[in-house]
Amino acid sequence: MSDVFDPKLKIGQAVSNADIVKTFKCGNAGNIRRSRATNTLVLISDYTKGKYHDNWIEGVLHYTGMGKSGDQDIDKAPNSTLAECGSNGVDVHLFEVLEAGKYVYCGRVERAGDPYSESQVGDDGNDRKVWLFPMRPLSKKKIIQPEGYVFATMEEYLARGGVADPSKMQTKSKAVTNAKVKEVEVKDAEVREIEEVKEVKDTFPEAQSPTQPEDSEDILPDSKSESKPIKKLQLVVPQDIVGKKVKHKKFGAGMITKVSKTSLFVDFKENGEKNLGYEFCMKNKLLEIG
């Protein structure tokens, strides 16, 4: 087993996007960035752009997979890499963006449950299926969580219809400053970051160029690291529940139309078909079957 990569960053330390590229030797775009050079996966939870709907529920970050338009594919990298973390040897590191240009390091995270899917509006304005990954910080140190995106319990999250309150983000800038995180100069940030990424590319030629599309992995060549078969976690979903009626705390009444691996496909009377994570629903008592 390889040693865990140490980025030499403190919890709460704020860095620039270019710093992340240089430290982790990963790509400079996308909310999920794979680096084979450091054997890491970098998650960016950016609350300033509103493209992805990440929420903290009971101390666990329900992190949205990659893909801004159309249905997200959990079997395609880097979503598949995140789904298999814990069994594939890849360490996952989290950064949160509460102010444009500031990436606050939250340390390493681990999966706290199975991925599940829900419907969200994409960049094109259309509803699409996204995958959510429950991720728990490994560090015991307090992590600054954005107001309006924090729910004490699953019941509170459901009671609010699973809707965050971005308006409360306005007060978070002061909280970040008071937490004594490292200040990052954001003036002319775009120009400076492009220059720094160019410097990193000269140092690490395998790092991707600044023009790489957002929804992609890095292109660091290391075929060996991906060649080993990965044992996926398997859940036993009862096959005899197909056709049974259900009641979901958020989506209401419906009927199970089919099951697949760890998921249930339910046709809800008022919300259409949903693909639900079986274990997640059962553990959080979101679904009544029968």
Protein Blocks (a to p, Z undefined) as FASTA:
>chain_A
ZZdddehiaehiacdfklmmmmnopafedjbdcdfklopacddddfknomaccddeehia
cdddedjedjddfkbcfklmmmmgojlopacdddddfbghiacdebjaddfbdcdddddd
dfkopacdddddddddfbfbdcdddehiacfbfklmmmnoopacfklmmmmmmmmmmnop
acddfehklmmmmmmmmmmmmmmmmbccfkbcfbbcdfbdcfklmmpccddddddddfkl
goiacddfklopaddfbdehjaccdddfklopadddfklmmmnopacgZZ
